[in-house]
Amino acid sequence: MALNLTSILNQDDGKALVEEYLNKRLLERRDWETILTNKKWGRVDPLRTYDGQWSKFTRKGRARRPQTMPSPSGTGSDPNSGAHINTAQVKLPIEFLQEYIDISKVAKMTSWINLDEWARDDLPFALKRRLHEFVQNRFVVGRFTPGVWDTTHNIASTAFDQSAEATVTLYDESFTFLSAAKYYVNDVGNFDLMDGSERANWADMRRIGVRLGLAGARKIGGTWICVCSEAFWTDLLMDDDSGRLTAAIAGGLQTAIKGLEEHTTFRYAGFTFVIDDAPYTEDIGNENKRANFGPIHSALCFGAKTYTWMPMTGKDGGSMKDPPLKITDNTKTGYGYSLGYLLPYQTGIINDTWGCVYKAPVSEQKPNGYDADDPDAMLEGFGNYV
């Protein structure tokens, strides 16, 4: 096969061959799971054939205590106590991710190698990132109004992840997206009452654990899960928990000792902590709007099957048995092509009381090498982090 696209895209058979090849390359990736989209924690709900444009889920609450079997003396007695499970239906629509890249046939600007790399590495990575963000969005706001790029892809004609949209109508059906309960550092009442100097602490984590338990959330491997940023976790470790953390380590809490030695997370205060390298962050005074490097970070705390997501590969009966990668002639003369995709996805909160969002300002918010005045310049020290 030639190393450029001139001979590949000059006929319909060639385009079909490229599409089939790229589809297989895309499905070769088996590392689709991320911190939040994985089979350990959330519900995996693939789009089944002929299921339609949405899926229904049953949210279960606590059941009433069943009645003792009545005396057999009375014939025809009914032992039913009315112990119905408290249930509610949650509907989630099938939504889509779409994008395309331009392929120049005449100028040979796009090599076959670059195109293959895009389908094998770049596209899967971008999809994983976006699906991860969608789960975060569902926890914090439920759903954002979708962002849209302009025709040149230079600016966004509609803002991304900035405007919450709790209820939306798709396929002539109304859907209401659930979000998780929100808790703010030191249990203050709302977002604006947080003092910028306050930090995440173990007392808050214990309160959150108790509230999850009272809501009936089921633990995962004996603990709740807390997905937080590196900055959030580092601040949390600065709280000695009234001496309990030091005492636990000194007393031989092996997982904590190993975690501290390796600079990794560990189980403590009823939670298993997992670092999120792409956390949900917000700016002061702008709640429910994603920021690139905001000073307020959100930690997601949850029990088993709090949320659902759609797997991207077909190996579990998922949504991409035949991923629609498509090469299209986008010029009147036939000398320009684009390669695009339209992929179904679905994420959503099913049991909104089984998870929560814990928000707190962090001590460090800016990435390595970042300078707000000159993003291309490297930072020379912590003095620039003011």
Buried (B, 14 or more C-beta within 10 A) or exposed (E): EEEBBBEBBEEEEBBEBBBEBBBEBBBEBEEBBBBBBEEEBBBBBBBEEEEEEBBEBEBBEEEEEEEEEEEEEEEEEEEEEEEEEEEEEBBBBBBEBEBBBEBBBEEEEBEBEBBBEBBBEEBBEEBBEEBBBBBBBBBBBBBBBBEEEEEEEEEEEEBBBBBBEEEBEEEEEEBEBBBBBBBBBBEBEEBEEBEEEBBBBBBBBBBBBEBBBEBEBEBBEEBBBBBBBBBBBBBBBEBEBEEEBEEBBEEEBEBBBEBBEEEEBBBBBBBBBBBBEBBBBBBBEEBBBBBEBBBBBBBBBBBBBBBBBBBBBBEEEBBBBEBBBBBEBBEEEEEBBBBBBEBBBBBBBBBBBBBBBBBBBBEBBBEEEBBEEEEEEEBEEEEBEE
